[in-house]
Amino acid sequence: MAQRRPLELSAMGAVRPPADTAVAAAQRRERQGFDAVWWADHFLHWFPLSIWTPELVPQAAAGQASPHVWFDPVPVVAAAAGATREVRLGIGVTDMVRRHPASLAQTALTLDHVTGGRFVLGVGTGESLNLTPFGLRNDRPLSRLDEGMHILRLLMAGTGEIDFAGDHFRLEGASLGLGPFGDAPPPVWVAAHRPRGLELVGRRADGWLPFATDPAAYAGMLAAVRAATVAAGRPEDAVVAGLYARVVIAETREAALEAIDGSLLMRFIALTRPSEAYEAHGVEHPLGAGEFGLTTFLPTRYNREAALALAAAVPREVLRETVIHGTPDDVAAQLAAFVEAGADHVQLTNMTPLAQPALAAASEALLADAVVALRTGGASPA
């Protein structure tokens, strides 16, 4: 039986200008007692530019000219490091297509020093929307990630000159003289959801960071991770069991549902879900049978008419299941169910401002209430 760790809670960092606001947000999360802040690594967002018009999207009406506004997380982590003292700072997640594993190893070690040992690196196979529009190919993505992690570990460990000939990467006499800040390199977390990816997590990762909204399904994936960890000869609890939790929160459950149901953007977020989420309600994924939109959805392919038709094809049940939602007590209870299922680390991504910008300010205070309830055990699994 894996040993349970104390529950950790983290938050998504601000990824858009102004830069001082992004740094201030990290400071605020530290004051609020969060254990970590993570920054996504994107070029594009999940929303087609064709629908980004004032009559459809409140954010466009408010003057945001494009959905595709993202900071590079590396310098933001460095800036946040100088403005915080204890909170861990992570990139969650990047890929080894845009960032070669050797470059990523150097970046991770550098941020390890800049943060005083507080940096956490998250990696995944990569998403089409960050690759295809920029002419980047990702053949056999899981194999690439596996090789990349092997190289990453070798270079961060400083084992001297490395020769490696794989299907995706080749090294000849490669080495990095930069060592870690402390006794060990920064931890590497992996985002994975399906059997081969879960096996890789158990074999290579320090932490696991999946999307999930169903505690039972989460428990099943975690069991696969634990089995793979043991099969690899590692301690059963070697991998920190994380959860990427998308949250829409409001003063009433009805207000949260109204925000979700009335948001066009939330329908595109729902397209990132796997086919199984749609098949559970007797329908095919709008992107096609067997699709996992998180890795395959490419918003640049859709003109306005096609994009709106795609969004309309998302059933309300799937839309609502895309996020953990409700009042602070509702959210705390749903998250407590994941903790009961084995989650050690919950990353809270407040999607209320995306769903309904008018609720943004209130949602921050309500999310803080949910955090207090979860930490103190004030909410039991529903």
C-alpha positions as CSV (number, residue, x, y, z in Angstrom):
1,M,0.0,0.0,0.0
2,A,1.4,3.4,-1.0
3,Q,2.0,5.8,1.8
4,R,-0.3,8.9,1.7
5,R,1.4,12.3,1.6
6,P,0.0,15.4,3.2
7,L,-2.4,17.1,0.8
8,E,-0.9,19.8,-1.4
9,L,-2.9,22.5,-3.2
10,S,-1.6,24.5,-6.1
11,A,-2.9,27.1,-8.5
12,M,-2.5,28.1,-12.2
13,G,-0.3,31.2,-12.7
14,A,-1.3,34.2,-14.7
15,V,-0.1,33.9,-18.3
16,R,-1.0,37.2,-19.9
17,P,0.2,40.8,-19.6
18,P,0.8,42.9,-17.7
19,A,3.9,41.1,-16.3
20,D,3.8,42.7,-12.9
21,T,0.3,41.4,-12.5
22,A,1.5,37.9,-13.2
23,V,4.2,38.2,-10.6
24,A,1.8,39.7,-8.1
25,A,-0.6,36.8,-8.6
26,A,2.2,34.4,-7.6
27,Q,2.8,36.4,-4.5
28,R,-0.9,36.4,-3.7
29,R,-1.0,32.6,-4.0
30,E,2.0,32.3,-1.6
31,R,0.2,34.5,0.9
32,Q,-2.9,32.4,0.5
33,G,-1.0,29.3,1.5
34,F,-0.8,27.5,-1.8
35,D,2.0,24.9,-2.0
36,A,2.8,25.6,-5.7
37,V,2.0,27.8,-8.7
38,W,2.1,26.3,-12.2
39,W,2.3,28.1,-15.6
40,A,1.0,26.5,-18.8
41,D,3.2,26.5,-22.0
42,H,1.1,27.4,-25.0
43,F,1.4,29.2,-28.3
44,L,-2.3,29.0,-29.1
45,H,-5.5,28.7,-27.0
46,W,-8.4,26.3,-27.6
47,F,-10.5,28.9,-29.3
48,P,-10.7,29.5,-33.0
49,L,-9.9,33.1,-33.9
50,S,-13.0,33.0,-36.2
51,I,-15.4,33.1,-33.2
52,W,-13.4,35.7,-31.2
53,T,-15.8,38.6,-31.9
54,P,-17.6,41.0,-29.4
55,E,-21.0,39.6,-30.1
56,L,-20.0,36.0,-29.1
57,V,-17.2,36.4,-26.6
58,P,-17.3,38.8,-23.6
59,Q,-13.5,38.9,-23.5
60,A,-13.4,40.2,-27.1
61,A,-16.0,42.8,-26.3
62,A,-13.7,43.9,-23.4
63,G,-10.9,44.6,-25.8
64,Q,-8.8,41.4,-25.8
65,A,-8.0,41.2,-29.5
66,S,-6.9,37.6,-29.7
67,P,-7.4,34.4,-27.6
68,H,-3.8,33.4,-28.3
69,V,-2.1,35.6,-25.7
70,W,0.5,33.6,-23.7
71,F,3.7,34.4,-21.9
72,D,6.6,32.1,-22.2
73,P,6.5,30.4,-18.7
74,V,10.3,30.3,-18.3
75,P,11.0,34.0,-17.7
76,V,7.8,34.3,-15.7
77,V,8.9,31.6,-13.3
78,A,12.3,33.3,-13.0
79,A,10.5,36.7,-12.2
80,A,8.2,35.0,-9.7
81,A,11.1,33.4,-8.0
82,G,12.6,36.7,-7.1
83,A,9.3,37.9,-5.6
84,T,8.4,34.8,-3.6
85,R,10.2,32.8,-0.9
86,E,8.6,29.4,-0.3
87,V,5.9,28.5,-2.8
88,R,7.1,26.0,-5.5
89,L,7.0,27.2,-9.1
90,G,6.3,24.9,-12.0
91,I,5.8,24.6,-15.7
92,G,2.8,22.4,-16.3
93,V,3.2,21.3,-18.9
94,T,5.6,21.7,-21.8
95,D,6.7,19.2,-24.5
96,M,9.9,17.9,-26.1
97,V,9.0,18.9,-29.6
98,R,9.2,22.7,-29.2
99,R,11.8,22.3,-26.5
100,H,14.6,19.7,-27.2
101,P,15.3,17.6,-24.1
102,A,18.9,19.0,-23.8
103,S,17.6,22.6,-23.9
104,L,14.9,21.7,-21.4
105,A,17.4,20.0,-19.1
106,Q,19.5,23.2,-19.0
107,T,16.4,25.4,-18.5
108,A,15.2,23.1,-15.6
109,L,18.6,23.2,-13.9
110,T,18.8,27.0,-14.4
111,L,15.4,27.5,-12.9
112,D,16.3,25.1,-10.1
113,H,19.1,27.5,-9.1
114,V,17.1,30.7,-9.7
115,T,14.2,29.4,-7.5
116,G,16.5,28.0,-4.8
117,G,15.4,24.5,-5.4
118,R,11.7,25.3,-5.8
119,F,11.2,24.5,-9.5
120,V,9.1,21.6,-10.8
121,L,9.1,20.6,-14.5
122,G,5.9,19.2,-16.1
123,V,6.1,17.5,-19.5
124,G,3.6,15.8,-21.8
125,T,3.4,14.5,-25.4
126,G,2.4,17.9,-26.8
127,E,-0.8,19.3,-28.3
128,S,-1.5,19.8,-32.0
129,L,-2.5,23.4,-31.6
130,N,1.0,24.2,-30.3
131,L,2.8,22.3,-33.0
132,T,1.0,21.9,-36.4
133,P,0.5,25.6,-37.1
134,F,4.2,26.2,-36.6
135,G,5.4,23.4,-38.9
136,L,6.4,21.1,-36.1
137,R,5.8,17.3,-36.5
138,N,5.2,15.0,-33.6
139,D,5.4,11.4,-34.9
140,R,4.9,8.7,-32.3
141,P,4.5,11.3,-29.5
142,L,4.6,8.9,-26.6
143,S,7.8,7.2,-27.9
144,R,9.3,10.7,-28.3
145,L,8.4,11.6,-24.7
146,D,9.8,8.4,-23.4
147,E,13.2,9.0,-25.2
148,G,13.2,12.6,-24.2
149,M,12.7,11.9,-20.5
150,H,15.5,9.4,-20.6
151,I,17.8,12.0,-22.1
152,L,16.5,14.7,-19.7
153,R,17.4,12.5,-16.7
154,L,20.8,11.6,-18.0
155,L,21.8,15.3,-18.6
156,M,20.3,16.6,-15.4
157,A,22.2,13.9,-13.4
158,G,25.5,15.1,-14.9
159,T,26.8,11.6,-15.8
160,G,29.6,12.9,-18.1
161,E,29.6,12.6,-21.8
162,I,26.5,10.9,-23.2
163,D,26.1,9.0,-26.4
164,F,22.5,8.1,-27.4
165,A,21.0,6.9,-30.6
166,G,17.2,6.7,-30.5
167,D,14.3,6.9,-32.9
168,H,13.8,10.6,-32.2
169,F,17.0,12.0,-30.6
170,R,20.7,11.5,-31.1
171,L,23.5,12.6,-28.8
172,E,27.3,12.3,-29.3
173,G,29.5,13.2,-26.4
174,A,26.7,15.5,-25.0
175,S,27.0,16.8,-21.5
176,L,25.8,19.6,-19.2
177,G,28.3,20.8,-16.6
178,L,25.5,22.6,-14.7
179,G,24.4,20.5,-11.7
180,P,21.3,20.9,-9.6
181,F,20.9,23.5,-6.8
182,G,20.6,20.8,-4.1
183,D,21.2,17.1,-3.8
184,A,18.9,16.1,-6.7
185,P,17.7,17.6,-10.0
186,P,14.3,19.2,-10.0
187,P,11.3,16.7,-10.1
188,V,9.7,15.9,-13.4
189,W,6.0,15.4,-13.6
190,V,4.1,13.9,-16.5
191,A,0.6,14.6,-17.8
192,A,-0.9,11.3,-19.1
193,H,-4.3,9.7,-19.2
194,R,-4.3,6.5,-21.3
195,P,-2.6,3.1,-20.6
196,R,0.7,3.5,-22.3
197,G,1.1,7.0,-20.9
198,L,0.2,5.8,-17.4
199,E,2.9,3.1,-17.7
200,L,5.5,5.7,-18.6
201,V,4.5,7.8,-15.6
202,G,5.0,4.9,-13.3
203,R,8.3,4.0,-14.9
204,R,9.9,7.5,-15.2
205,A,8.0,10.3,-13.5
206,D,8.3,11.9,-10.0
207,G,4.7,13.2,-10.3
208,W,1.5,12.8,-12.3
209,L,-0.8,15.6,-13.4
210,P,-3.9,14.5,-15.3
211,F,-7.2,16.2,-16.1
212,A,-10.1,14.4,-14.4
213,T,-13.6,15.1,-13.3
214,D,-14.6,11.5,-12.3
215,P,-13.1,10.2,-9.1
216,A,-13.7,6.6,-10.0
217,A,-12.0,7.0,-13.3
218,Y,-9.1,8.8,-11.6
219,A,-8.7,5.9,-9.1
220,G,-8.5,3.5,-12.0
221,M,-5.8,5.5,-13.7
222,L,-3.9,5.9,-10.5
223,A,-4.0,2.1,-9.9
224,A,-2.3,1.7,-13.3
225,V,0.4,4.2,-12.4
226,R,1.0,2.4,-9.1
227,A,1.2,-1.0,-10.8
228,A,3.7,0.3,-13.4
229,T,5.8,1.9,-10.6
230,V,6.1,-1.4,-8.8
231,A,6.8,-3.2,-12.1
232,A,9.7,-0.8,-12.7
233,G,11.3,-1.7,-9.4
234,R,10.4,1.6,-7.8
235,P,8.7,2.2,-4.4
236,E,4.9,2.1,-4.9
237,D,4.5,5.7,-3.7
238,A,7.4,7.1,-5.8
239,V,5.0,9.1,-8.0
240,V,3.1,12.0,-6.4
241,A,-0.5,11.6,-7.5
242,G,-1.6,15.0,-8.8
243,L,-4.9,16.3,-10.3
244,Y,-5.4,19.2,-12.7
245,A,-8.8,20.4,-11.5
246,R,-10.8,22.9,-13.7
247,V,-13.2,24.8,-11.5
248,V,-16.2,27.0,-12.0
249,I,-17.4,28.4,-8.7
250,A,-20.2,30.7,-7.7
251,E,-22.4,31.6,-4.7
252,T,-25.0,29.1,-5.8
253,R,-24.9,25.9,-7.8
254,E,-27.5,27.4,-10.2
255,A,-25.2,30.4,-10.9
256,A,-22.3,28.1,-11.6
257,L,-24.3,26.0,-14.0
258,E,-25.7,29.2,-15.7
259,A,-22.1,30.4,-16.2
260,I,-21.1,27.1,-17.8
261,D,-24.1,26.6,-19.9
262,G,-24.0,30.1,-21.3
263,S,-20.4,30.1,-22.2
264,L,-19.3,29.5,-25.8
265,L,-15.7,29.2,-24.7
266,M,-16.5,26.4,-22.2
267,R,-17.8,24.4,-25.1
268,F,-14.4,24.5,-26.8
269,I,-12.8,23.5,-23.5
270,A,-15.2,20.5,-23.5
271,L,-13.8,19.5,-26.9
272,T,-10.5,18.7,-25.2
273,R,-12.1,15.8,-23.5
274,P,-11.6,12.2,-24.6
275,S,-14.0,10.2,-26.7
276,E,-15.0,8.1,-23.7
277,A,-16.6,11.2,-22.1
278,Y,-18.9,11.5,-25.0
279,E,-19.6,7.8,-25.5
280,A,-20.8,7.6,-21.9
281,H,-23.7,9.8,-23.0
282,G,-24.3,7.8,-26.2
283,V,-22.8,10.2,-28.6
284,E,-19.7,10.4,-30.7
285,H,-17.0,13.0,-30.0
286,P,-17.7,16.0,-32.3
287,L,-14.1,15.8,-33.5
288,G,-14.6,12.1,-34.6
289,A,-14.7,8.6,-33.1
290,G,-11.7,7.8,-30.9
291,E,-10.5,11.4,-30.7
292,F,-8.8,12.9,-27.6
293,G,-9.2,16.6,-28.2
294,L,-6.6,17.5,-25.6
295,T,-3.9,16.4,-28.0
296,T,-5.6,16.5,-31.4
297,F,-7.9,19.5,-31.5
298,L,-6.7,22.2,-33.9
299,P,-8.8,25.4,-33.7
300,T,-7.1,27.0,-36.7
301,R,-8.9,24.5,-39.0
302,Y,-12.3,25.9,-38.4
303,N,-14.0,28.9,-39.9
304,R,-16.7,30.6,-38.0
305,E,-19.6,28.5,-39.3
306,A,-17.7,25.2,-38.7
307,A,-16.5,26.3,-35.3
308,L,-20.0,27.2,-34.1
309,A,-21.4,23.9,-35.4
310,L,-18.6,22.0,-33.5
311,A,-19.4,23.9,-30.3
312,A,-23.1,23.2,-30.7
313,A,-22.5,19.5,-30.9
314,V,-21.2,19.3,-27.3
315,P,-24.0,17.8,-25.2
316,R,-24.9,19.8,-22.1
317,E,-24.0,16.8,-19.9
318,V,-20.5,16.6,-21.3
319,L,-20.1,20.4,-21.0
320,R,-21.0,20.4,-17.3
321,E,-18.8,17.4,-16.6
322,T,-15.8,19.2,-18.0
323,V,-15.3,21.2,-14.8
324,I,-15.8,20.8,-11.1
325,H,-18.5,23.3,-10.3
326,G,-20.9,24.7,-7.7
327,T,-20.6,26.5,-4.4
328,P,-17.4,26.5,-2.3
329,D,-18.8,23.5,-0.4
330,D,-19.8,21.8,-3.6
331,V,-16.3,22.2,-5.0
332,A,-14.6,21.2,-1.8
333,A,-16.7,18.0,-1.6
334,Q,-16.0,17.1,-5.2
335,L,-12.2,17.6,-4.6
336,A,-12.4,15.6,-1.4
337,A,-13.7,12.7,-3.4
338,F,-10.5,12.8,-5.5
339,V,-8.4,13.0,-2.4
340,E,-10.3,9.9,-1.1
341,A,-9.4,8.3,-4.5
342,G,-5.7,8.9,-3.9
343,A,-4.9,12.4,-5.1
344,D,-2.0,13.9,-3.1
345,H,-1.7,17.2,-5.0
346,V,-4.6,19.2,-6.5
347,Q,-3.9,22.0,-9.0
348,L,-6.9,24.4,-9.0
349,T,-7.5,26.2,-12.2
350,N,-10.2,28.8,-11.8
351,M,-12.1,28.8,-15.1
352,T,-14.9,31.0,-13.8
353,P,-13.5,34.2,-15.4
354,L,-13.3,32.3,-18.7
355,A,-16.9,31.1,-18.4
356,Q,-18.3,34.4,-17.1
357,P,-16.0,37.4,-16.7
358,A,-18.5,39.2,-14.5
359,L,-17.9,36.5,-11.8
360,A,-14.1,36.8,-11.9
361,A,-13.5,38.8,-8.7
362,A,-16.1,37.0,-6.6
363,S,-14.8,33.6,-7.7
364,E,-11.4,34.3,-6.2
365,A,-12.8,34.8,-2.8
366,L,-15.1,31.8,-3.2
367,L,-12.2,29.6,-4.3
368,A,-10.3,30.6,-1.2
369,D,-13.3,29.5,0.9
370,A,-13.3,26.1,-1.0
371,V,-9.6,25.7,-0.2
372,V,-10.1,26.3,3.5
373,A,-13.0,23.8,3.5
374,L,-10.8,21.2,1.7
375,R,-7.8,21.7,3.9
376,T,-9.8,21.6,7.2
377,G,-11.9,18.7,6.2
378,G,-15.0,20.8,6.2
379,A,-16.5,19.1,3.2
380,S,-17.0,15.4,2.9
381,P,-17.1,13.5,-0.5
382,A,-20.6,13.8,-1.9
